[in-house]
Amino acid sequence: MASSVSKVPLLQTLAKRTFAAAAAPKAAGCQNKVEVTTLPNKAVVTSLGCGPKPFVQVAVAFRAGSRNETSENYGASHILRSSAGLSTSSATSFYICRSLQQIGASLTATSDRESIVYVLESSAKNINEGLDIMKKAITGQEFRPWELSDNVSRIKVELASLPPQAKVIDLIHTAAFRSGLGNSIFVREFNIKKLNSETLQHYAAHNLTADKAAIAGCGIPQASLTCFADSLGLSTGSASGTVQASKYSGGEIRIEENIPIQHTIIAAEAPSLDQSDALVYAVLRYALGSGPSVSRGTGSGPLSKVAGSVVSAQALSMAHSDAGLFGIYVASAGYNAKAAVEGAGKVLNGGVTDQDVARGKAQLKAALLYSSETCRGLVDDLVGQALLIKGSPPKTTAELAEQVSSVTTQQVQQALQKIQSGKKSLATIGNIGKVPYLDEL
């Protein structure tokens, strides 16, 4: 088993890959529709009708990310993710680990601000045994005190090895939203031991519920997946309710650290995942420049001119279920931080051309296709859509690509103008005295 912190993809989708030598009927047959079932307990089950596969992946996701935390349990989602695979009411940690090894399967847990996702990877012939182990691992969690104590050292290693890029993205959310989406996805070291067994059981009972759950699979029939979802026996979670929407506030956070590279993000409010113009901002990101597409390259967008004198400069589009951020990330040597951030600010206050938008649309469609070429990518996308975007079924890559193609330069320019006129947020890590304040940009 393994656990890591990751972001559910912005655009969850089903991909179809064809080759010049492939017969047309075969290529068309690979693009089966997404099947969706809503159980009586409100859990959403979705799968791909791609027929049997030698390798199967199943994801169970809950809206139990850090935005659900309160002042009494800050960091609970991080501990919950890190505790994946510990003993439950129906299986010991040794049984879970050994059983997965015996059938050649793996169980991973990832989390972010919105959700925690458990993913099982198993061969098709062992999928029934794998699902049984997964069920025992993610339900009836007990958080035994001695196991939590043994897990503290691993959590401290995770915190000590966090890259500054992850830290500054975390900080920009705190600066922008304060609470809710502003809650850190990383537990504070001083708070690790305060999150005891009782606190975690209470957090799990209120967030690992059916009304906050989505189950997705690739290579498994919808009927089998529905039976598995029903067998989980998740509570309806009548007391969990809905999370209060996060309100964008804006602001600055500066963390002084003795590191050679200064990491800074300037951002403004952007649409949420369920808004129609979310794709427009995704195109804007690639139009401005999302980083080099070629190893050791500088990219081809307007930000590439800034990137020529700094370590990295790229646009970011971070959409969540009810809010979003759009901004520019800059990494530079401390002595050059002021000029680098000012240069990125000028790009953000500039404009985009038809050529920039055309390139951005092409790169976005390529990114969608690349991310969904693997079974893991498909499952991550499906479960993310089912969990976070309410009111509409998951979209296929063809549908998303068509929407991207319909985006116009005028729409992208209008989105950029909203960013330019919107209230800004800033987060920086390093020699903070070298970075200009928002009112100076």
C-alpha positions as CSV (number, residue, x, y, z in Angstrom):
1,M,0.0,0.0,0.0
2,A,1.0,3.6,-0.5
3,S,-0.4,7.0,0.1
4,S,0.3,10.4,-1.4
5,V,-1.2,13.8,-1.7
6,S,-2.5,14.7,-5.1
7,K,-5.1,16.8,-6.8
8,V,-8.0,15.2,-8.6
9,P,-7.6,16.3,-12.3
10,L,-9.4,19.5,-13.3
11,L,-11.1,17.9,-16.3
12,Q,-12.2,14.4,-15.7
13,T,-12.8,12.5,-18.9
14,L,-13.0,9.3,-20.9
15,A,-10.5,9.0,-23.7
16,K,-10.5,7.2,-27.0
17,R,-7.1,6.5,-28.7
18,T,-7.0,5.4,-32.3
19,F,-4.2,4.5,-34.7
20,A,-3.8,4.9,-38.4
21,A,-3.7,1.1,-38.8
22,A,-6.8,0.5,-36.7
23,A,-10.0,-0.6,-38.4
24,A,-12.8,2.0,-38.1
25,P,-15.3,-0.3,-36.4
26,K,-12.8,-1.3,-33.7
27,A,-11.9,2.4,-33.0
28,A,-15.6,3.2,-32.7
29,G,-16.2,0.3,-30.4
30,C,-13.7,1.6,-27.9
31,Q,-15.7,4.7,-27.3
32,N,-18.5,3.3,-25.1
33,K,-20.6,5.5,-23.0
34,V,-20.1,6.1,-19.4
35,E,-22.6,4.3,-17.2
36,V,-23.9,6.0,-14.1
37,T,-26.1,4.6,-11.3
38,T,-27.2,6.4,-8.2
39,L,-27.9,4.1,-5.3
40,P,-30.8,4.6,-2.8
41,N,-28.3,5.8,-0.3
42,K,-27.2,8.5,-2.8
43,A,-23.8,7.0,-3.5
44,V,-22.9,7.5,-7.2
45,V,-21.5,4.5,-9.2
46,T,-19.9,5.1,-12.6
47,S,-17.9,2.9,-15.0
48,L,-16.7,2.6,-18.5
49,G,-18.3,0.1,-20.9
50,C,-15.0,-0.9,-22.4
51,G,-15.5,-4.7,-22.0
52,P,-13.2,-7.0,-20.0
53,K,-9.6,-6.0,-19.3
54,P,-6.7,-8.0,-17.9
55,F,-6.1,-5.3,-15.3
56,V,-8.9,-3.7,-13.3
57,Q,-8.9,-0.4,-11.3
58,V,-11.6,0.6,-8.9
59,A,-11.8,3.9,-7.0
60,V,-13.9,4.8,-4.0
61,A,-13.9,8.6,-3.2
62,F,-15.4,10.6,-0.5
63,R,-15.9,14.4,-0.1
64,A,-13.7,14.3,3.0
65,G,-10.9,16.7,2.0
66,S,-9.4,19.4,4.2
67,R,-12.2,21.9,3.4
68,N,-14.4,19.8,5.7
69,E,-12.1,20.3,8.7
70,T,-12.9,22.6,11.6
71,S,-10.8,24.3,14.3
72,E,-11.2,21.2,16.4
73,N,-9.8,18.8,13.8
74,Y,-7.4,20.7,11.5
75,G,-5.2,18.1,9.7
76,A,-7.7,15.2,10.1
77,S,-7.9,14.6,6.4
78,H,-4.1,14.2,6.2
79,I,-4.1,11.7,9.1
80,L,-7.0,9.9,7.5
81,R,-5.2,9.4,4.3
82,S,-2.0,8.4,6.0
83,S,-3.9,5.9,8.0
84,A,-5.1,3.9,5.0
85,G,-4.3,0.3,5.5
86,L,-4.3,0.4,9.3
87,S,-6.4,-2.1,11.2
88,T,-10.2,-1.9,10.9
89,S,-13.1,-3.7,12.7
90,S,-12.9,-6.6,10.2
91,A,-9.2,-6.8,9.3
92,T,-5.8,-6.1,10.8
93,S,-3.2,-4.1,9.0
94,F,-1.1,-7.2,8.6
95,Y,-4.0,-9.1,6.9
96,I,-4.7,-6.2,4.5
97,C,-1.0,-5.8,3.5
98,R,-0.3,-9.6,3.2
99,S,-3.6,-10.3,1.3
100,L,-2.9,-7.6,-1.2
101,Q,0.6,-9.0,-1.8
102,Q,-0.6,-12.5,-2.2
103,I,-2.9,-11.5,-5.1
104,G,-0.5,-9.0,-6.6
105,A,-2.8,-6.0,-6.0
106,S,-2.2,-2.6,-4.6
107,L,-4.3,-0.1,-2.6
108,T,-3.4,3.6,-2.6
109,A,-5.0,6.6,-0.9
110,T,-4.7,10.2,-2.2
111,S,-6.3,13.3,-0.8
112,D,-6.8,17.0,-1.6
113,R,-9.0,19.9,-0.5
114,E,-12.1,18.3,-1.7
115,S,-11.8,14.5,-1.4
116,I,-10.0,11.4,-0.3
117,V,-9.7,8.7,-2.9
118,Y,-8.9,5.0,-2.4
119,V,-7.8,3.1,-5.5
120,L,-7.5,-0.6,-5.9
121,E,-5.4,-2.0,-8.8
122,S,-5.7,-5.7,-9.4
123,S,-5.7,-8.4,-12.1
124,A,-9.1,-9.3,-13.4
125,K,-8.9,-12.8,-12.2
126,N,-8.3,-11.6,-8.6
127,I,-10.7,-8.7,-8.6
128,N,-13.2,-10.3,-6.3
129,E,-10.6,-11.0,-3.6
130,G,-9.2,-7.5,-4.2
131,L,-12.6,-5.8,-3.7
132,D,-13.2,-7.8,-0.5
133,I,-9.9,-6.5,0.9
134,M,-10.6,-3.0,-0.2
135,K,-14.0,-3.1,1.5
136,K,-12.4,-4.3,4.8
137,A,-9.7,-1.6,4.6
138,I,-11.9,1.5,3.9
139,T,-14.9,0.7,6.1
140,G,-15.1,0.3,9.9
141,Q,-11.8,2.1,10.5
142,E,-10.9,2.1,14.2
143,F,-7.7,4.3,14.3
144,R,-6.2,2.3,17.2
145,P,-4.0,4.6,19.3
146,W,-0.9,2.4,19.2
147,E,-1.1,2.3,15.4
148,L,-1.6,6.0,15.1
149,S,1.4,6.5,17.4
150,D,3.6,4.3,15.2
151,N,2.4,6.3,12.2
152,V,3.6,9.7,13.5
153,S,7.2,9.3,12.3
154,R,6.0,8.7,8.7
155,I,3.8,11.7,8.8
156,K,6.7,13.9,10.0
157,V,8.9,12.6,7.2
158,E,6.2,13.5,4.7
159,L,6.0,17.0,6.1
160,A,9.8,17.4,6.1
161,S,10.1,16.4,2.5
162,L,7.3,18.6,1.1
163,P,8.6,20.5,-2.0
164,P,8.2,24.3,-1.9
165,Q,6.0,24.1,-4.9
166,A,3.4,22.2,-2.9
167,K,3.7,24.6,0.0
168,V,3.2,27.7,-2.0
169,I,0.1,26.3,-3.8
170,D,-1.3,25.4,-0.3
171,L,-0.5,29.0,0.9
172,I,-2.2,30.7,-2.0
173,H,-5.5,28.9,-1.1
174,T,-5.2,30.0,2.5
175,A,-4.5,33.6,1.3
176,A,-7.5,33.5,-1.1
177,F,-10.1,31.7,1.0
178,R,-9.0,31.8,4.6
179,S,-11.2,28.8,5.7
180,G,-12.9,26.0,3.8
181,L,-10.8,25.7,0.6
182,G,-8.2,27.7,2.5
183,N,-7.6,24.9,5.0
184,S,-4.2,23.4,4.5
185,I,-4.1,19.9,3.2
186,F,-1.1,19.2,5.4
187,V,-1.4,18.6,9.1
188,R,0.7,20.9,11.4
189,E,3.4,19.0,13.1
190,F,2.4,20.3,16.6
191,N,-1.1,19.0,16.0
192,I,-0.4,15.5,14.9
193,K,-0.6,13.9,18.3
194,K,-3.7,16.0,19.2
195,L,-5.7,14.3,16.5
196,N,-6.5,11.2,18.6
197,S,-8.5,8.1,17.8
198,E,-11.8,9.6,19.0
199,T,-11.3,12.7,16.8
200,L,-10.5,10.7,13.7
201,Q,-13.5,8.3,14.2
202,H,-15.8,11.3,14.5
203,Y,-14.4,12.9,11.4
204,A,-14.7,9.6,9.4
205,A,-18.3,9.0,10.7
206,H,-19.3,12.4,9.4
207,N,-17.5,12.4,6.1
208,L,-17.1,8.8,4.8
209,T,-20.8,8.5,4.1
210,A,-22.9,7.4,1.2
211,D,-24.1,10.9,0.3
212,K,-20.5,12.0,0.0
213,A,-19.3,9.0,-1.9
214,A,-18.6,8.1,-5.6
215,I,-17.4,4.7,-6.9
216,A,-15.8,4.4,-10.3
217,G,-14.2,1.4,-12.2
218,C,-12.4,0.6,-15.3
219,G,-12.5,-3.0,-16.7
220,I,-15.3,-4.1,-14.5
221,P,-19.1,-4.4,-15.4
222,Q,-21.4,-1.7,-14.0
223,A,-23.6,-4.4,-12.4
224,S,-20.6,-5.8,-10.5
225,L,-19.4,-2.4,-9.4
226,T,-22.9,-1.5,-8.2
227,C,-23.1,-4.7,-6.1
228,F,-19.7,-3.8,-4.6
229,A,-20.8,-0.3,-3.8
230,D,-24.0,-1.5,-2.2
231,S,-22.0,-4.1,-0.1
232,L,-19.9,-1.3,1.5
233,G,-22.9,-0.6,3.7
234,L,-22.1,3.1,4.0
235,S,-24.3,5.2,6.3
236,T,-26.5,7.8,4.8
237,G,-24.9,10.6,6.7
238,S,-28.0,12.6,7.5
239,A,-26.0,14.7,9.9
240,S,-23.1,15.4,7.5
241,G,-25.1,17.9,5.3
242,T,-23.4,20.0,2.7
243,V,-20.2,22.0,3.1
244,Q,-20.6,25.7,3.2
245,A,-19.3,27.4,0.1
246,S,-15.9,29.0,0.3
247,K,-15.9,32.7,-0.2
248,Y,-13.0,34.4,-2.0
249,S,-11.4,37.0,0.1
250,G,-7.9,37.7,-1.3
251,G,-4.8,38.6,0.6
252,E,-1.1,37.9,1.0
253,I,0.9,35.3,2.9
254,R,4.7,35.4,3.1
255,I,6.8,32.7,4.6
256,E,10.5,33.4,5.3
257,E,12.7,30.4,4.5
258,N,16.4,30.1,3.8
259,I,16.1,28.5,0.4
260,P,18.0,29.4,-2.9
261,I,14.8,29.6,-5.0
262,Q,12.0,32.1,-4.4
263,H,8.5,30.6,-5.0
264,T,5.7,33.0,-5.7
265,I,2.1,32.8,-6.9
266,I,-0.2,35.7,-7.9
267,A,-3.8,34.6,-8.3
268,A,-7.4,35.9,-8.6
269,E,-10.8,34.4,-8.4
270,A,-11.9,32.0,-11.2
271,P,-14.9,29.8,-12.0
272,S,-15.7,26.5,-10.3
273,L,-15.8,23.1,-12.0
274,D,-19.5,23.2,-12.7
275,Q,-19.5,26.6,-14.4
276,S,-19.6,26.7,-18.2
277,D,-16.6,29.0,-18.6
278,A,-14.3,26.7,-16.5
279,L,-12.9,25.4,-19.8
280,V,-12.3,29.0,-21.0
281,Y,-9.9,29.6,-18.1
282,A,-8.2,26.2,-18.8
283,V,-7.6,27.4,-22.3
284,L,-6.3,30.7,-21.0
285,R,-3.8,28.8,-18.8
286,Y,-2.3,27.1,-21.8
287,A,-2.5,30.3,-23.9
288,L,-0.3,32.2,-21.4
289,G,2.0,29.2,-20.9
290,S,1.7,26.2,-18.7
291,G,5.4,25.4,-18.7
292,P,7.7,23.8,-21.3
293,S,6.4,20.9,-23.4
294,V,9.9,19.8,-24.2
295,S,12.5,18.8,-21.6
296,R,14.8,21.7,-20.8
297,G,12.7,24.0,-22.9
298,T,11.1,27.3,-22.0
299,G,7.7,27.0,-23.6
300,S,6.0,29.0,-26.4
301,G,3.5,31.3,-24.6
302,P,3.9,34.9,-23.4
303,L,5.3,33.6,-20.1
304,S,8.2,32.0,-21.9
305,K,9.8,35.5,-22.1
306,V,9.7,35.7,-18.3
307,A,10.9,32.1,-18.0
308,G,14.0,33.0,-19.9
309,S,15.5,34.8,-16.9
310,V,14.0,32.7,-14.1
311,V,13.8,29.0,-13.1
312,S,10.1,28.6,-14.0
313,A,7.1,30.8,-14.9
314,Q,3.7,29.2,-15.7
315,A,0.0,29.9,-15.5
316,L,-2.2,27.9,-13.1
317,S,-5.9,27.1,-13.3
318,M,-7.2,25.5,-10.1
319,A,-10.9,24.8,-10.2
320,H,-12.9,23.3,-7.3
321,S,-16.5,22.3,-6.8
322,D,-17.7,25.7,-5.9
323,A,-14.8,28.1,-6.5
324,G,-11.5,28.5,-8.3
325,L,-8.3,30.3,-8.7
326,F,-6.3,31.4,-11.7
327,G,-2.8,32.8,-11.5
328,I,0.9,32.7,-12.3
329,Y,3.6,30.7,-10.5
330,V,7.1,32.1,-10.6
331,A,10.3,30.5,-9.3
332,S,13.5,32.5,-9.4
333,A,16.7,33.1,-7.6
334,G,16.2,35.3,-4.6
335,Y,18.2,38.2,-6.0
336,N,16.1,38.3,-9.1
337,A,12.7,37.7,-7.4
338,K,11.4,41.3,-7.7
339,A,12.1,41.5,-11.4
340,A,10.7,38.0,-12.0
341,V,7.4,38.7,-10.2
342,E,7.0,42.1,-11.8
343,G,7.6,40.5,-15.2
344,A,4.9,37.8,-14.5
345,G,2.5,40.6,-13.4
346,K,3.0,42.4,-16.6
347,V,2.1,39.2,-18.6
348,L,-1.0,38.7,-16.4
349,N,-2.0,42.3,-17.2
350,G,-1.3,41.9,-20.9
351,G,-3.3,40.2,-23.5
352,V,-3.5,37.0,-25.7
353,T,-3.6,36.7,-29.5
354,D,-5.5,34.4,-31.8
355,Q,-2.3,32.4,-32.1
356,D,-2.0,32.1,-28.4
357,V,-5.5,30.8,-28.1
358,A,-5.2,28.4,-30.9
359,R,-2.1,26.9,-29.4
360,G,-3.7,26.8,-26.0
361,K,-6.7,24.9,-27.3
362,A,-4.5,22.4,-29.0
363,Q,-2.3,21.8,-25.9
364,L,-5.4,21.5,-23.6
365,K,-6.9,18.9,-25.9
366,A,-3.6,17.0,-26.0
367,A,-3.4,17.1,-22.2
368,L,-6.9,15.7,-21.8
369,L,-6.1,12.8,-24.2
370,Y,-2.8,12.1,-22.6
371,S,-4.2,12.1,-19.0
372,S,-6.9,9.6,-20.0
373,E,-4.7,7.1,-21.9
374,T,-4.2,4.9,-18.8
375,C,-6.8,3.0,-16.8
376,R,-5.7,4.9,-13.7
377,G,-6.3,8.2,-15.5
378,L,-9.7,7.2,-16.6
379,V,-10.8,6.1,-13.1
380,D,-9.4,9.3,-11.5
381,D,-11.3,11.4,-14.0
382,L,-14.6,9.5,-13.7
383,V,-14.6,9.4,-9.9
384,G,-13.7,13.1,-9.8
385,Q,-16.5,14.1,-12.1
386,A,-19.1,12.0,-10.3
387,L,-18.0,13.3,-6.9
388,L,-17.5,17.0,-7.6
389,I,-19.8,18.0,-10.5
390,K,-23.4,17.5,-9.6
391,G,-26.3,17.7,-11.9
392,S,-24.7,16.2,-15.0
393,P,-23.2,12.8,-15.9
394,P,-19.4,12.5,-16.5
395,K,-18.3,13.8,-19.9
396,T,-16.3,11.9,-22.4
397,T,-13.1,13.2,-24.0
398,A,-14.9,13.7,-27.3
399,E,-17.5,16.0,-25.6
400,L,-14.8,18.0,-23.7
401,A,-12.7,18.3,-26.8
402,E,-15.7,19.7,-28.7
403,Q,-16.3,22.2,-26.0
404,V,-12.6,23.3,-26.1
405,S,-12.8,23.7,-29.9
406,S,-15.7,26.0,-29.5
407,V,-13.9,28.4,-27.2
408,T,-13.2,31.7,-28.9
409,T,-10.5,34.3,-28.6
410,Q,-13.0,36.8,-27.4
411,Q,-14.1,34.5,-24.5
412,V,-10.5,34.0,-23.5
413,Q,-9.8,37.7,-23.6
414,Q,-12.8,38.4,-21.5
415,A,-11.7,35.8,-18.9
416,L,-8.3,37.5,-18.8
417,Q,-9.9,40.9,-18.3
418,K,-11.8,39.5,-15.3
419,I,-8.6,38.2,-13.8
420,Q,-6.9,41.6,-14.4
421,S,-9.7,43.5,-12.7
422,G,-10.3,41.0,-9.9
423,K,-9.0,41.2,-6.4
424,K,-5.6,39.5,-6.2
425,S,-4.0,37.1,-3.8
426,L,-0.2,36.5,-3.3
427,A,1.8,33.7,-1.6
428,T,5.5,33.5,-1.5
429,I,8.2,31.3,0.2
430,G,11.8,32.3,0.5
431,N,13.4,35.7,0.9
432,I,10.1,37.6,1.3
433,G,11.7,41.0,1.3
434,K,12.6,40.6,-2.4
435,V,9.0,40.2,-3.5
436,P,6.9,43.3,-4.2
437,Y,3.6,43.7,-2.5
438,L,0.3,43.4,-4.3
439,D,-0.3,47.1,-4.4
440,E,3.1,47.5,-6.1
441,L,2.2,45.2,-9.0
